[in-house]
Amino acid sequence: MPGKLYVVATPIGNLGDISLRALDILKSVSFVAAEDTRVTLKLLNHFSVKVPLISYYEHNAKEQGEKIVSRILSGESCALVSDAGTPAISDPGEDLAALCAASGIEVVPVPGPSAVIAALSASGMKTGRFTFEGFLSTSRKSRTEHLKSLKSEERTMVFYEAPHKLKRTLQDLFDAFGDRPVCIARELTKLHEEFLRLTLGEAAAHFEETVPRGEFVLIVAGAAPEKTEAPPDALELIGQLINGGVALSEAVKRVSRETGVQKSGLYRLALDRYKND
């Protein structure tokens, strides 16, 4: 009978954030696949967990992934961990999770710390809808294309960044998006945890005079929704249909088809006017 792959979240700074379930899983598995065995060994030693470790990182993912799958199919269980946070999120662990899933192996999440969610929860930004963009490419062309594709993105955007690239990234974000609000979360759950709530322009200026230290999560406000213009009579036509017993969504569909006004925008305008009717 095959074993399982457990995707185990570990602390991003404060060791007290590890869950009881994560510790139970780490103690019970056959082996742990770690992004950096030296980092994980410190964690395991701190909690007196004795379990074999193997390395699994970007440059050996293909070879090691096949070996891990073979071991799990033979009946062993494996816990996948990254250096910090939830594996497979902007992390080579996504390849192992996909490989196991494709091989019919049960992949079990053991949730816990995540820098994305931790930063969002305390950012003060809109969190109902967001998009995680991870690390921007070091290639100028790829960065430019990536940011250009996000210029009209209305959801809150989350990026990761290393200290030595922060100043360049803030300038690139400013150039692509203009002077939008940004929350910069630094050293989450650690001794020097800090949240800076600025605009992109202010943030770029701040770090021209302040040396970036630690790991950063950038939460950038989405674009303002485009205003939808509707012919004056479009909403009146919708009102007439509603008064005639037609449902709002159907009325919008008909008027959109007749007038050529975008249905989604027209629906928002109609909803604002007729929602209490």
Secondary structure, DSSP 8 states (H G I E B T S, - for coil): ---EEEEE-B-SS-GGG--HHHHHHHHHSSEEEES-HHHHHHHHHHTT----EEE--GGGHHHHHHHHHHHHHTT--EEEE-SSB-TTSSSTHHHHHHHHHHTT-EEEEE----HHHHHHHHH-S--SSEEEEEE--SSHHHHHHHHHHTTT--SEEEEEE-GGGHHHHHHHHHHHH-S-EEEEEESTTSTT-EEEEEEHHHHHHHHHHS---S-EEEEE-----------HHHHHHHHHHHHTT--HHHHHHHHHHHH---HHHHHHHHHHHHTT-
